[in-house]
Amino acid sequence: MRKRQFETERLFFSYWLESDSALADELWGDEQVTQFIAKNGRFSKDQVLQRLHTEIQSQKDFGYQYWPLFLKQTETFIGCCGLHAYDLNTQTAELGFHLLPSAWGRGFAEEAARGVINFAESKTDLAFLFAGHHPDNRASKKLLEKLGFQFQSNTYYEPTGLEHPSYLLKLTSVS
């Protein structure tokens, strides 16, 4: 049984572990998942393992990561959602989510993102959340706007070599 960080109605957030290379490969080894986050549309095996280590280190350094997501009823792995340090001077973290194709179109991204926003507001001293998306990813654009993120600008994103629409959300715990 996996340790639970926090929960939403249908999901629970856990922690990435060194032993999670198979889950990391299932997620970041899937070209449908990485088509919008990698320059050539996919990650190598080394890049998948590096991503896993990045998440583990982020948790150690900042107290958050893109946490692995599981269905509460079955403990089925469906992807990840969470935070990365973005701009510590302005107390801004980046919100991100990567879901397996089998979890697409079922409302899990919104549910997970709302859970992470709630975590950021109640468990951190963050003032803002940043988010961006691949210019061709209309589903992410729609979701970020639904979550209340405000478009800021198009920003160069080195991993894809493209200008990505970028958004900001002021957390409600900030006065």
Residue frames as a rotation matrix with the C-alpha (Angstrom) as fourth column:
MET 1
0.582 0.813 0.000 0.00
0.813 -0.582 0.000 0.00
0.000 0.000 -1.000 0.00
ARG 2
-0.224 -0.676 0.702 1.38
0.665 -0.633 -0.397 3.41
0.713 0.378 0.591 -1.01
LYS 3
-0.497 -0.011 -0.867 1.84
0.730 -0.545 -0.412 6.24
-0.469 -0.838 0.279 1.46
ARG 4
0.267 0.710 0.652 -0.75
0.897 -0.431 0.102 8.95
0.354 0.557 -0.751 0.84
GLN 5
-0.836 -0.543 0.082 0.28
0.508 -0.822 -0.258 12.61
0.207 -0.174 0.963 0.80
PHE 6
-0.618 0.753 -0.226 -3.28
-0.385 -0.541 -0.748 13.96
-0.685 -0.375 0.624 0.39
GLU 7
-0.636 0.497 0.590 -6.53
0.677 0.726 0.119 13.05
-0.369 0.475 -0.799 -1.35
THR 8
-0.744 0.623 -0.241 -9.34
-0.668 -0.688 0.284 14.39
0.012 0.372 0.928 -3.51
GLU 9
0.217 0.939 0.265 -12.72
-0.908 0.294 -0.300 12.77
-0.359 -0.176 0.916 -4.08
ARG 10
0.965 0.234 -0.116 -11.44
-0.261 0.845 -0.467 10.04
-0.012 0.481 0.876 -6.44
LEU 11
0.502 -0.856 -0.119 -7.65
0.077 0.182 -0.980 10.35
0.861 0.483 0.157 -6.25
PHE 12
0.900 -0.369 -0.232 -4.77
0.178 -0.175 0.968 10.16
-0.398 -0.913 -0.092 -3.86
PHE 13
0.640 -0.767 0.045 -1.35
-0.480 -0.446 -0.756 11.74
0.600 0.462 -0.653 -4.20
SER 14
0.870 -0.450 -0.200 1.69
0.476 0.661 0.580 9.75
-0.129 -0.600 0.790 -3.11
TYR 15
0.483 -0.806 -0.341 5.46
-0.587 -0.587 0.557 10.30
-0.650 -0.069 -0.757 -3.36
TRP 16
0.719 -0.389 -0.576 7.87
-0.404 0.440 -0.802 9.22
0.566 0.809 0.159 -6.08
LEU 17
0.680 -0.521 0.515 10.32
-0.315 0.426 0.848 6.61
-0.662 -0.739 0.126 -4.77
GLU 18
-0.305 -0.882 -0.359 13.60
-0.839 0.069 0.540 5.33
-0.452 0.466 -0.761 -6.19
SER 19
-0.728 0.049 0.684 11.78
0.112 0.993 0.047 2.03
-0.676 0.111 -0.728 -6.77
ASP 20
0.271 0.953 -0.136 9.22
0.081 -0.163 -0.983 3.70
-0.959 0.256 -0.122 -9.08
SER 21
-0.661 -0.594 -0.458 11.19
-0.378 -0.263 0.887 3.38
-0.648 0.760 -0.050 -12.32
ALA 22
-0.765 0.437 0.472 8.48
0.631 0.653 0.418 1.16
-0.126 0.618 -0.776 -13.87
LEU 23
0.305 0.902 -0.304 5.77
0.794 -0.418 -0.442 3.75
-0.526 -0.106 -0.844 -13.11
ALA 24
0.051 -0.377 -0.925 8.00
-0.213 -0.909 0.359 6.55
-0.976 0.179 -0.126 -14.39
ASP 25
-0.904 -0.426 0.033 8.59
-0.086 0.259 0.962 4.61
-0.418 0.867 -0.271 -17.59
GLU 26
-0.345 0.870 0.353 4.88
0.904 0.409 -0.126 3.88
-0.254 0.276 -0.927 -17.98
LEU 27
0.564 0.588 -0.580 4.16
0.483 -0.805 -0.345 7.62
-0.669 -0.086 -0.738 -17.80
TRP 28
0.418 -0.456 -0.786 7.14
-0.497 -0.839 0.222 9.45
-0.760 0.298 -0.578 -19.32
GLY 29
-0.709 -0.609 0.355 7.98
-0.064 0.558 0.827 6.60
-0.702 0.564 -0.435 -21.67
ASP 30
0.023 0.829 0.559 4.59
0.816 0.307 -0.490 7.02
-0.578 0.468 -0.669 -23.37
GLU 31
-0.830 -0.435 0.348 4.88
0.556 -0.602 0.573 9.20
-0.040 0.669 0.742 -26.47
GLN 32
0.053 0.905 0.422 1.26
0.655 -0.350 0.670 10.30
0.754 0.241 -0.612 -26.14
VAL 33
0.701 0.128 -0.701 2.20
0.684 -0.397 0.612 11.82
-0.200 -0.909 -0.365 -22.77
THR 34
-0.032 -0.870 -0.491 5.52
0.538 -0.429 0.726 13.33
-0.842 -0.241 0.482 -23.85
GLN 35
-0.004 0.038 0.999 4.43
0.992 -0.123 0.008 14.66
0.123 0.992 -0.038 -27.26
PHE 36
0.694 0.371 0.617 3.81
0.347 -0.923 0.165 18.10
0.631 0.100 -0.769 -25.71
ILE 37
0.948 -0.316 0.049 6.73
-0.188 -0.429 0.884 18.21
-0.258 -0.846 -0.466 -23.25
ALA 38
0.122 -0.942 0.311 9.75
0.309 0.334 0.890 16.95
-0.943 -0.013 0.332 -25.23
LYS 39
-0.176 -0.292 -0.940 11.41
-0.645 -0.687 0.334 18.48
-0.744 0.665 -0.067 -28.28
ASN 40
-0.805 -0.158 -0.572 11.35
-0.565 0.498 0.658 15.27
0.181 0.853 -0.490 -30.30
GLY 41
0.078 0.984 -0.161 8.09
-0.781 0.161 0.604 14.10
0.620 0.079 0.780 -28.74
ARG 42
0.821 0.201 -0.534 9.58
0.108 0.865 0.490 11.45
0.561 -0.460 0.688 -26.47
PHE 43
0.491 -0.661 0.567 11.97
-0.861 -0.268 0.432 10.85
-0.134 -0.701 -0.701 -23.59
SER 44
-0.100 -0.614 -0.783 14.85
-0.424 0.738 -0.524 8.38
0.900 0.280 -0.334 -23.68
LYS 45
0.495 0.209 -0.843 15.15
0.532 0.694 0.484 5.82
0.687 -0.689 0.232 -20.88
ASP 46
-0.508 -0.766 -0.393 17.82
0.817 -0.285 -0.501 8.03
0.272 -0.576 0.771 -19.29
GLN 47
-0.754 0.285 0.592 15.55
-0.224 -0.959 0.177 11.09
0.618 0.001 0.786 -19.48
VAL 48
0.363 0.903 -0.229 12.72
-0.101 0.283 0.954 9.13
0.926 -0.323 0.194 -17.82
LEU 49
0.281 -0.330 -0.902 15.02
0.876 0.471 0.100 8.15
0.392 -0.818 0.421 -14.95
GLN 50
-0.807 -0.568 0.162 16.33
0.482 -0.792 -0.376 11.72
0.342 -0.225 0.912 -14.70
ARG 51
-0.283 0.800 0.529 12.75
-0.354 -0.600 0.718 12.96
0.892 0.016 0.453 -14.46
LEU 52
0.578 0.452 -0.680 12.07
0.381 0.587 0.714 10.49
0.721 -0.672 0.167 -11.63
HIS 53
-0.173 -0.747 -0.643 15.18
0.969 -0.011 -0.248 11.70
0.178 -0.665 0.725 -9.77
THR 54
-0.778 -0.037 0.627 14.19
0.095 -0.994 0.060 15.34
0.620 0.106 0.777 -10.35
GLU 55
0.240 0.954 0.181 10.81
-0.209 -0.131 0.969 14.70
0.948 -0.270 0.168 -8.70
ILE 56
0.525 -0.100 -0.845 12.38
0.737 0.550 0.393 12.97
0.425 -0.829 0.362 -5.71
GLN 57
-0.555 -0.816 -0.160 14.89
0.808 -0.484 -0.335 15.80
0.196 -0.315 0.929 -5.28
SER 58
-0.476 0.468 0.745 12.18
-0.094 -0.869 0.486 18.44
0.874 0.162 0.457 -5.59
GLN 59
0.617 0.729 -0.297 10.30
0.182 0.235 0.955 16.86
0.765 -0.644 0.012 -2.68
LYS 60
0.205 -0.642 -0.739 13.48
0.973 0.215 0.083 16.90
0.106 -0.736 0.669 -0.57
ASP 61
-0.729 -0.649 0.218 14.39
0.647 -0.757 -0.091 20.48
0.224 0.075 0.972 -1.48
PHE 62
-0.833 0.415 0.366 10.99
-0.313 -0.899 0.307 22.20
0.456 0.141 0.879 -1.53
GLY 63
-0.751 0.569 0.334 8.40
-0.175 0.316 -0.932 19.90
-0.637 -0.759 -0.138 0.05
TYR 64
0.449 0.893 -0.032 6.58
-0.338 0.136 -0.931 19.30
-0.827 0.429 0.363 -3.21
GLN 65
-0.809 -0.568 0.151 6.93
-0.107 0.395 0.912 17.51
-0.578 0.722 -0.381 -6.53
TYR 66
-0.210 0.756 -0.620 4.72
-0.909 0.082 0.409 16.36
0.360 0.650 0.670 -9.39
TRP 67
-0.443 0.025 0.896 3.27
-0.678 0.644 -0.353 13.68
-0.586 -0.765 -0.268 -7.07
PRO 68
-0.946 0.177 -0.270 2.24
-0.053 0.738 0.672 10.32
0.319 0.651 -0.689 -8.54
LEU 69
-0.356 0.918 0.178 -1.55
-0.930 -0.329 -0.163 9.99
-0.091 -0.223 0.970 -8.74
PHE 70
-0.985 0.099 -0.144 -3.61
0.088 0.993 0.079 6.91
0.151 0.065 -0.986 -8.00
LEU 71
-0.115 0.993 0.028 -7.30
-0.367 -0.069 0.928 6.07
0.923 0.097 0.372 -8.09
LYS 72
-0.375 -0.021 0.927 -8.50
-0.925 -0.055 -0.376 5.71
0.059 -0.998 0.001 -4.50
GLN 73
0.582 0.754 0.304 -10.73
-0.775 0.628 -0.075 2.69
-0.247 -0.192 0.950 -5.14
THR 74
0.989 -0.135 -0.062 -8.21
0.094 0.891 -0.443 0.54
0.115 0.433 0.894 -7.02
GLU 75
0.451 -0.866 -0.215 -4.81
-0.070 -0.275 0.959 2.20
-0.890 -0.417 -0.185 -6.35
THR 76
0.489 -0.226 0.842 -4.33
0.856 0.312 -0.413 2.27
-0.169 0.923 0.346 -10.13
PHE 77
-0.378 -0.717 -0.586 -1.56
0.428 -0.696 0.576 4.64
-0.821 -0.033 0.570 -11.22
ILE 78
0.566 0.653 0.504 -2.88
0.761 -0.180 -0.623 7.32
-0.316 0.736 -0.599 -13.61
GLY 79
0.376 -0.476 0.795 -0.09
0.500 -0.618 -0.607 9.94
0.780 0.626 0.005 -13.83
CYS 80
-0.363 -0.521 -0.772 1.22
0.929 -0.266 -0.257 12.83
-0.072 -0.811 0.581 -11.77
CYS 81
0.420 0.429 0.800 0.25
0.404 -0.877 0.259 16.33
0.813 0.214 -0.542 -10.71
GLY 82
0.447 -0.265 -0.854 1.96
0.868 -0.101 0.486 18.80
-0.215 -0.959 0.185 -8.45
LEU 83
0.985 -0.122 -0.119 4.35
-0.120 -0.993 0.020 21.68
-0.121 -0.006 -0.993 -8.06
HIS 84
0.227 -0.970 0.084 7.90
0.939 0.195 -0.281 22.61
0.257 0.143 0.956 -8.99
ALA 85
0.085 -0.311 -0.947 9.87
0.490 -0.814 0.311 25.58
-0.868 -0.490 0.083 -7.70
TYR 86
0.494 0.146 0.857 9.61
0.857 -0.247 -0.452 28.35
0.146 0.958 -0.247 -10.28
ASP 87
-0.079 -0.497 0.864 10.52
0.149 -0.863 -0.483 31.78
0.986 0.090 0.142 -8.85
LEU 88
-0.059 0.016 -0.998 11.38
0.946 0.321 -0.050 31.71
0.320 -0.947 -0.034 -5.15
ASN 89
-0.936 -0.347 -0.058 11.78
0.349 -0.896 -0.276 35.52
0.044 -0.278 0.959 -5.03
THR 90
-0.612 0.780 0.128 8.07
-0.691 -0.607 0.394 36.00
0.385 0.153 0.910 -5.82
GLN 91
-0.607 0.339 0.719 6.93
-0.421 0.630 -0.653 32.85
-0.674 -0.699 -0.240 -3.97
THR 92
0.329 0.675 -0.660 5.82
-0.926 0.095 -0.365 31.27
-0.184 0.731 0.657 -7.24
ALA 93
-0.485 -0.380 0.787 5.69
-0.188 0.925 0.331 27.55
-0.854 0.013 -0.520 -8.01
GLU 94
-0.606 0.253 -0.754 4.79
-0.776 0.019 0.630 25.87
0.174 0.967 0.185 -11.27
LEU 95
0.079 0.719 0.690 1.68
-0.526 0.619 -0.584 23.70
-0.847 -0.317 0.427 -11.42
GLY 96
-0.463 -0.222 -0.858 1.90
-0.874 0.272 0.402 20.75
0.145 0.936 -0.320 -13.79
PHE 97
0.200 0.532 0.822 0.17
-0.502 0.777 -0.381 17.50
-0.842 -0.336 0.423 -14.60
HIS 98
-0.550 -0.322 -0.771 0.93
-0.812 0.422 0.403 14.53
0.195 0.847 -0.494 -16.83
LEU 99
0.118 0.682 0.722 -1.72
-0.683 0.584 -0.440 11.83
-0.721 -0.441 0.535 -17.17
LEU 100
-0.789 -0.274 0.549 -1.70
0.105 0.821 0.561 8.46
-0.605 0.501 -0.619 -18.86
PRO 101
-0.841 0.469 -0.269 -3.91
-0.435 -0.291 0.852 8.39
0.322 0.834 0.449 -21.98
SER 102
-0.507 0.671 -0.541 -6.28
0.562 0.734 0.382 5.94
0.653 -0.110 -0.749 -20.25
ALA 103
-0.339 0.338 -0.878 -7.07
0.848 -0.294 -0.441 8.72
-0.408 -0.894 -0.187 -17.73
TRP 104
-0.995 -0.074 -0.063 -7.76
0.037 -0.890 0.455 11.45
-0.089 0.450 0.888 -20.29
GLY 105
-0.613 0.788 0.066 -11.22
-0.306 -0.313 0.899 12.94
0.729 0.530 0.433 -20.62
ARG 106
-0.028 0.590 -0.807 -12.45
0.644 0.628 0.437 11.76
0.765 -0.507 -0.397 -17.22
GLY 107
0.716 0.354 0.601 -11.98
-0.089 -0.808 0.582 14.97
0.692 -0.470 -0.547 -15.21
PHE 108
0.652 -0.505 -0.565 -8.92
0.757 0.462 0.461 13.70
0.029 -0.729 0.684 -13.34
ALA 109
-0.359 -0.829 0.429 -6.64
0.772 -0.521 -0.363 16.54
0.525 0.201 0.827 -14.45
GLU 110
-0.043 0.420 0.907 -9.05
-0.211 -0.891 0.402 19.16
0.976 -0.175 0.127 -13.11
GLU 111
0.896 0.416 -0.155 -9.65
0.028 0.295 0.955 17.26
0.443 -0.860 0.253 -9.88
ALA 112
0.355 -0.853 -0.383 -5.92
0.931 0.361 0.058 16.75
0.089 -0.378 0.922 -9.32
ALA 113
-0.440 -0.537 0.720 -5.05
0.516 -0.807 -0.288 20.36
0.735 0.244 0.632 -10.18
ARG 114
0.349 0.629 0.694 -7.70
-0.313 -0.620 0.719 21.67
0.883 -0.469 -0.020 -7.77
GLY 115
0.895 -0.081 -0.439 -6.25
0.409 0.544 0.733 19.39
0.179 -0.835 0.520 -5.08
VAL 116
-0.086 -0.996 -0.008 -2.77
0.971 -0.082 -0.222 20.79
0.221 -0.027 0.975 -5.71
ILE 117
-0.256 0.072 0.964 -4.07
0.082 -0.992 0.096 24.39
0.963 0.104 0.248 -5.66
ASN 118
0.792 0.584 0.178 -5.73
-0.171 -0.069 0.983 23.64
0.587 -0.809 0.045 -2.30
PHE 119
0.569 -0.686 -0.454 -2.45
0.822 0.496 0.281 22.15
0.033 -0.533 0.846 -1.03
ALA 120
-0.355 -0.757 0.549 -0.53
0.724 -0.594 -0.351 25.24
0.592 0.273 0.758 -2.20
GLU 121
0.037 0.458 0.888 -2.99
-0.205 -0.867 0.455 27.55
0.978 -0.198 0.062 -0.45
SER 122
0.847 0.476 0.239 -3.19
-0.325 0.107 0.940 25.63
0.421 -0.873 0.245 2.82
LYS 123
0.864 -0.497 -0.076 0.23
0.441 0.677 0.589 24.00
-0.241 -0.542 0.805 3.25
THR 124
-0.094 -0.931 0.351 2.73
0.986 -0.137 -0.099 26.42
0.140 0.337 0.931 1.70
ASP 125
0.048 0.051 -0.998 3.65
0.390 -0.920 -0.028 30.10
-0.920 -0.388 -0.064 1.79
LEU 126
-0.683 -0.278 0.675 3.35
0.715 -0.069 0.695 30.38
-0.146 0.958 0.246 -1.99
ALA 127
-0.429 0.508 -0.747 1.72
-0.139 -0.854 -0.501 33.51
-0.892 -0.111 0.437 -3.39
PHE 128
0.225 0.438 -0.870 1.31
-0.913 -0.218 -0.346 32.46
-0.342 0.872 0.351 -7.04
LEU 129
0.091 -0.207 0.974 1.18
0.266 0.948 0.176 29.46
-0.960 0.243 0.141 -9.29
PHE 130
-0.256 -0.266 -0.929 2.63
-0.849 -0.397 0.347 29.57
-0.462 0.878 -0.124 -12.79
ALA 131
0.116 0.211 0.971 1.55
0.257 0.938 -0.234 27.18
-0.959 0.277 0.054 -15.56
GLY 132
-0.294 -0.193 -0.936 2.28
-0.831 -0.431 0.350 26.83
-0.471 0.881 -0.034 -19.22
HIS 133
0.343 0.393 0.853 1.27
0.084 0.892 -0.445 24.52
-0.935 0.224 0.273 -22.02
HIS 134
-0.694 -0.504 0.514 2.37
0.490 0.193 0.850 23.46
-0.528 0.842 0.113 -25.48
PRO 135
-0.702 0.419 -0.576 0.74
-0.552 -0.831 0.068 25.78
-0.450 0.366 0.815 -28.04
ASP 136
-0.574 0.490 -0.656 -1.07
-0.504 0.420 0.755 22.80
0.645 0.764 0.006 -29.63
ASN 137
-0.793 0.264 -0.549 -2.44
0.531 0.739 -0.413 21.42
0.297 -0.620 -0.727 -26.36
ARG 138
-0.433 0.717 0.546 -5.95
-0.274 -0.682 0.678 22.89
0.859 0.144 0.492 -26.36
ALA 139
0.421 0.608 -0.673 -7.12
0.433 0.517 0.739 20.70
0.797 -0.603 -0.046 -23.47
SER 140
-0.244 -0.582 -0.776 -4.49
0.969 -0.112 -0.220 22.17
0.041 -0.806 0.591 -21.13
LYS 141
-0.902 -0.038 0.430 -5.34
0.110 -0.984 0.143 25.71
0.417 0.176 0.892 -22.24
LYS 142
-0.022 0.994 0.108 -9.03
-0.157 -0.110 0.981 25.14
0.987 0.004 0.159 -21.52
LEU 143
0.404 0.155 -0.902 -8.30
0.739 0.525 0.421 23.59
0.539 -0.837 0.098 -18.12
LEU 144
-0.615 -0.697 -0.369 -5.93
0.784 -0.489 -0.381 26.36
0.085 -0.524 0.847 -16.98
GLU 145
-0.756 0.411 0.509 -8.51
-0.217 -0.891 0.399 28.99
0.617 0.191 0.763 -17.86
LYS 146
0.282 0.899 -0.336 -11.23
0.052 0.336 0.940 26.99
0.958 -0.283 0.048 -16.05
LEU 147
0.153 -0.329 -0.932 -8.99
0.936 0.350 0.030 26.86
0.317 -0.877 0.361 -12.96
GLY 148
0.894 0.298 -0.334 -8.73
0.398 -0.871 0.288 30.67
-0.205 -0.391 -0.897 -12.98
PHE 149
-0.146 -0.987 -0.067 -5.22
0.717 -0.152 0.680 31.09
-0.681 0.051 0.730 -14.38
GLN 150
0.785 0.337 -0.520 -4.71
-0.021 -0.824 -0.566 34.35
-0.619 0.455 -0.640 -16.27
PHE 151
0.616 -0.553 0.562 -2.72
0.767 0.256 -0.589 34.46
0.181 0.793 0.581 -19.51
GLN 152
0.474 -0.557 -0.682 0.55
0.229 -0.670 0.706 36.41
-0.850 -0.491 -0.190 -19.10
SER 153
0.235 -0.492 -0.838 2.62
-0.887 -0.461 0.021 35.96
-0.397 0.739 -0.545 -22.25
ASN 154
0.960 -0.143 -0.243 4.18
-0.003 0.856 -0.517 33.45
0.282 0.497 0.821 -24.60
THR 155
0.474 -0.807 0.353 7.44
-0.769 -0.183 0.613 32.20
-0.430 -0.562 -0.707 -23.09
TYR 156
0.132 -0.533 -0.836 10.22
-0.739 0.509 -0.441 30.19
0.660 0.676 -0.327 -24.70
TYR 157
0.685 0.116 0.720 10.28
-0.590 0.668 0.453 26.66
-0.428 -0.735 0.526 -23.29
GLU 158
-0.169 -0.932 -0.320 13.65
-0.962 0.086 0.258 25.03
-0.212 0.352 -0.912 -23.95
PRO 159
-0.480 -0.079 0.874 12.53
-0.175 0.985 -0.007 21.36
-0.860 -0.156 -0.486 -23.71
THR 160
0.361 0.648 0.671 10.26
0.596 0.393 -0.700 21.81
-0.717 0.653 -0.244 -26.76
GLY 161
-0.710 -0.684 0.171 12.04
0.599 -0.456 0.659 24.72
-0.372 0.570 0.733 -28.44
LEU 162
-0.254 0.734 0.630 8.71
0.702 -0.308 0.642 26.57
0.665 0.605 -0.437 -28.74
GLU 163
-0.840 0.177 0.514 6.96
-0.401 -0.840 -0.366 29.61
0.367 -0.513 0.776 -27.32
HIS 164
-0.544 0.658 -0.521 4.42
0.723 0.683 0.106 28.31
0.425 -0.319 -0.847 -24.79
PRO 165
0.155 0.665 0.731 1.42
-0.149 -0.715 0.683 30.28
0.977 -0.215 -0.012 -23.52
SER 166
-0.704 -0.478 -0.525 2.12
0.479 0.226 -0.848 31.09
0.524 -0.849 0.070 -19.86
TYR 167
0.288 0.919 0.267 -0.38
0.104 -0.307 0.946 31.75
0.952 -0.245 -0.184 -17.08
LEU 168
-0.865 -0.490 0.109 -0.43
-0.032 -0.163 -0.986 32.92
0.501 -0.856 0.125 -13.47
LEU 169
0.289 0.916 -0.279 -2.85
0.376 0.159 0.913 32.25
0.881 -0.368 -0.298 -10.62
LYS 170
-0.497 -0.340 0.798 -2.85
-0.576 -0.559 -0.597 34.38
0.649 -0.756 0.082 -7.48
LEU 171
-0.571 0.255 -0.780 -3.53
0.533 0.838 -0.117 32.10
0.624 -0.483 -0.615 -4.53
THR 172
0.305 0.848 0.434 -6.50
0.147 -0.492 0.858 33.10
0.941 -0.198 -0.275 -2.40
SER 173
0.585 -0.146 -0.798 -4.56
0.809 0.173 0.561 32.75
0.056 -0.974 0.220 0.84
VAL 174
-0.589 -0.805 0.074 -2.53
0.807 -0.591 -0.014 35.78
0.055 0.052 0.997 -0.28
SER 175
0.272 0.729 -0.628 -3.92
0.722 -0.586 -0.367 39.13
-0.636 -0.353 -0.686 0.82
